[in-house]
Structure formats: C-alpha cells, structure tokens
C-alpha cells in the first residue's frame, strides 16, 4: 500500500514539474515578441537630446500641475510643445476628447530669470533647460474659428501621427541647429503612448518626410484656431 502511495506521489510531482506546455509556449512566444532595444539609437546624441527635452518637459508638467500623460488614458490626448532655444514664451497645446466632445487649450509659458542664489547649476543656459522655473502662464480655451469640431478633427488626420518617426529613429541624417526652436509632440490613447521630437521642423522639412508631415500637421492644428490678437510666435 505504501509503495502505491509513493508511486502516485512521484507521478504527481513529475506532472507538476512539467507544467502546462501550452502555458510555456505562450511565455516563450511573448518573450520573442518583445522588441530588443536598438543600441545604435539609444547611444546616439540625437536620442540623448530627446531624453533631455523629455526630462525638461516632465519638470514643466510638475510646475504647471499637469498629470503624466504617459499613463493609460481612456480618450485621446495630444500635447504639442513648442520650445524656443532661449526666449519666451514656450507654447503648449493640449487637445483632448473623443467623438463629438473635444477641448483645446493654448498655453503661453514665461520662464523666470533666475538669480544667482536660485541656481542649481553654474551656467544660466544649463539652468534654463535643467531647472526650468515658471514665472507666469497665460492659458485659454480655444476652438476652430471658421469650421466645426467634427471637420477640424477630421482634417487633423490624427491616426497618421502614429506612423511618424522621431528624429532619433531617422538613421543617416542629423538635424543640428544652435538656435531656433524644438517641437515635442505627445500622443496618448487607451494605453498607447508615443512622442515625436523635431528640431525646427519647418527648416528641415525639405530634407526629411517626417519633418514635412509634422509641419503640415502643425499648420492644420494651429491655423484654424488663430484669432485676431492671439499671441502665437
């Protein structure tokens, strides 16, 4: 009797150690489907530059009491940052909504001229990027001036943005500029998140299709909501 019990326990142990082969197959397939990081991108100066601007953006979001839109969202949210090299204001557009309900906010962000005792860094230029201090903000709700929301959103072609490449993913080309401005676009929807970073996209639009398509999108976003007297450098 004891020998039969021993054999039964042995069979159970072997079965448990083998596990469900279908589950094991799913784990292996999942691990294969996870893309490996392209070190030629992550080690590039372009990628590191993008990460610096994303870090600056996160600090500004904290200063402006904006939540982290890299988390899952129920509806679509788009943020477009226009970041000048070293002048004011920085511009931010936030478009939110789904179906018939949409809102669009326009921010003008003026940075504080820091004094020496406020410096975390010795260089005021480094200070401007690494420790941005907000002096004042002008924020307004805007809407399309000569069309309705449905037509405006349709013309934006938002789905096409998921297919654009950010600068660091564009191999074989550099987009260096000492002055000028940078654009950072963030797109989040139902658990998806993507950012696009471009150096003076209107300047480089004849050199790269991604800069050209982003420039065209920027016009479709901004031009219909401009009203007389609106500050939009």
C-alpha positions in Angstrom: 0.0 0.0 0.0 2.8 2.4 0.9 4.6 1.6 -2.3 1.4 2.5 -4.3 1.1 5.9 -2.5 4.8 6.6 -3.2 4.4 5.9 -6.9 1.3 8.1 -7.0 3.2 11.0 -5.3 6.1 10.5 -7.8 3.7 10.8 -10.8 2.1 13.9 -9.4 5.5 15.6 -8.8 6.7 14.8 -12.3 3.4 16.2 -13.8 3.7 19.4 -11.8 7.3 19.9 -12.7 6.5 19.7 -16.4 3.7 22.3 -16.2 1.3 23.2 -18.9 3.1 23.0 -22.2 0.6 25.4 -23.7 1.4 28.0 -21.0 5.1 27.5 -21.5 4.6 28.1 -25.2 2.7 31.3 -24.5 5.5 32.6 -22.3 8.1 31.8 -25.0 6.1 33.5 -27.7 5.5 36.6 -25.5 9.3 36.9 -24.8 10.0 36.6 -28.5 7.5 39.3 -29.4 9.2 41.9 -27.1 11.4 44.0 -29.4 15.0 44.5 -28.4 16.3 48.0 -27.9 18.3 49.3 -30.9 21.5 50.5 -29.2 22.5 52.4 -32.3 19.6 54.7 -31.5 19.8 54.7 -27.7 23.5 55.5 -27.8 23.1 58.3 -30.3 23.4 62.0 -29.4 20.0 62.6 -31.0 18.3 60.2 -28.6 20.1 61.6 -25.6 19.0 65.1 -26.7 15.4 63.9 -26.9 15.6 62.5 -23.4 16.9 65.8 -22.1 13.9 67.6 -23.6 11.5 64.9 -22.2 13.1 65.4 -18.8 12.6 69.2 -19.1 9.0 68.6 -20.1 8.4 66.5 -17.1 9.7 69.3 -14.8 7.5 71.8 -16.6 4.5 69.5 -16.2 5.2 69.4 -12.4 5.5 73.2 -12.3 2.2 73.6 -14.3 0.4 70.9 -12.2 -0.2 68.7 -15.3 -0.5 65.0 -14.9 1.8 62.4 -16.5 0.1 61.6 -19.9 2.4 58.6 -20.4 -0.1 56.7 -18.3 -3.1 55.0 -19.8 -5.9 57.3 -20.8 -9.5 56.5 -21.7 -9.7 59.1 -24.5 -7.2 60.6 -26.9 -4.9 63.3 -25.6 -2.4 65.2 -27.7 0.2 67.7 -26.3 2.4 69.8 -28.6 5.2 71.7 -27.0 7.0 74.5 -29.0 10.2 75.1 -27.1 12.4 78.0 -28.0 16.2 78.0 -27.6 16.4 80.8 -25.1 13.5 83.2 -25.3 9.9 83.4 -24.2 7.2 82.2 -24.4 7.2 78.5 -24.7 3.9 77.3 -26.3 1.8 74.3 -25.3 -1.3 73.0 -27.0 -3.4 70.3 -25.3 -6.1 68.6 -27.3 -8.4 66.2 -25.6 -11.5 64.3 -26.5 -13.2 61.6 -28.4 -16.3 61.5 -30.7 -18.3 64.8 -30.5 -16.6 66.2 -27.4 -13.3 68.0 -27.8 -11.3 70.6 -25.9 -8.2 72.5 -27.0 -6.1 74.6 -24.6 -3.4 77.1 -25.5 -0.6 77.9 -23.0 2.0 80.6 -23.1 4.7 79.8 -20.6 7.1 82.5 -19.5 10.2 81.4 -17.7 11.7 83.1 -14.7 15.0 84.9 -14.9 16.8 83.2 -12.1 19.2 85.0 -9.8 22.5 83.6 -8.6 21.1 82.3 -5.3 18.4 80.3 -7.3 20.9 78.5 -9.4 21.3 74.7 -9.1 23.9 74.9 -11.9 26.7 77.3 -12.6 25.7 78.1 -16.2 22.4 80.0 -16.7 21.9 78.3 -20.1 22.1 74.9 -18.4 19.9 76.2 -15.7 17.2 77.2 -18.2 17.0 73.7 -19.5 17.7 71.5 -16.5 15.9 73.5 -13.9 13.2 75.5 -15.7 11.4 77.9 -13.4 8.0 79.2 -14.5 7.4 82.9 -14.0 3.9 83.2 -15.4 1.4 81.3 -17.6 -1.3 82.5 -19.8 -3.8 79.8 -20.6 -7.0 79.9 -22.7 -9.6 77.6 -24.2 -9.6 77.9 -28.0 -11.7 76.4 -30.8 -11.8 76.3 -34.6 -12.9 79.8 -35.9 -14.5 79.0 -39.3 -15.4 75.4 -39.1 -17.0 72.9 -36.6 -15.1 70.5 -34.3 -16.0 67.4 -36.4 -14.4 68.9 -39.6 -11.5 70.2 -37.6 -10.7 66.9 -36.0 -11.2 65.0 -39.3 -8.7 67.4 -41.0 -6.1 66.8 -38.4 -5.6 63.1 -39.5 -4.5 62.2 -36.0 -4.1 58.5 -36.9 -1.3 59.4 -39.2 0.8 60.6 -36.3 1.3 57.1 -35.0 3.3 56.3 -38.2 5.8 59.2 -38.0 9.3 58.7 -36.8 11.0 60.8 -34.2 14.4 62.3 -35.1 16.5 59.7 -33.2 14.9 56.9 -35.2 15.8 58.5 -38.5 19.2 57.0 -39.3 21.9 58.5 -41.5 20.7 62.2 -41.0 21.5 64.7 -38.4 19.3 67.8 -37.6 21.7 70.1 -35.7 20.9 73.7 -35.0 22.3 76.0 -32.4 19.4 78.4 -32.3 15.8 78.0 -33.4 13.1 76.0 -31.6 12.2 72.4 -31.0 8.9 70.6 -31.2 7.8 67.8 -28.8 4.5 66.1 -29.6 3.0 63.6 -27.2 0.1 61.3 -28.2 -1.7 59.0 -25.8 -4.8 56.9 -26.2 -6.1 53.8 -24.4 -2.8 52.6 -23.1 -0.8 53.7 -26.1 1.8 56.5 -25.8 4.2 58.0 -28.4 6.4 61.0 -28.5 7.8 62.8 -31.6 10.7 65.2 -31.4 11.8 67.6 -34.2 14.4 70.3 -34.5 12.9 73.3 -36.3 10.7 71.0 -38.5 9.8 73.8 -41.0 13.5 74.4 -41.6 14.3 70.7 -42.2 11.0 69.8 -44.0 12.7 69.6 -47.4 15.3 67.2 -46.1 13.0 64.7 -44.4 9.4 63.5 -44.9 8.7 63.2 -41.1 9.6 66.9 -40.6 7.5 67.8 -43.6 4.4 65.8 -42.4 4.8 67.2 -38.9 5.0 70.8 -40.3 1.8 70.2 -42.2 0.1 68.8 -39.1 1.2 71.8 -37.1 -0.5 74.1 -39.6 -3.7 72.1 -39.5 -3.7 72.2 -35.7 -2.9 75.9 -35.2 -4.1 77.9 -38.2 -7.9 77.2 -37.8 -7.9 78.4 -34.2 -6.0 81.6 -34.6 -8.0 84.7 -33.8 -7.1 88.4 -34.2 -4.7 89.4 -31.4 -3.8 85.9 -30.4 -0.1 85.5 -29.3 1.4 82.6 -31.2 5.0 83.1 -32.0 
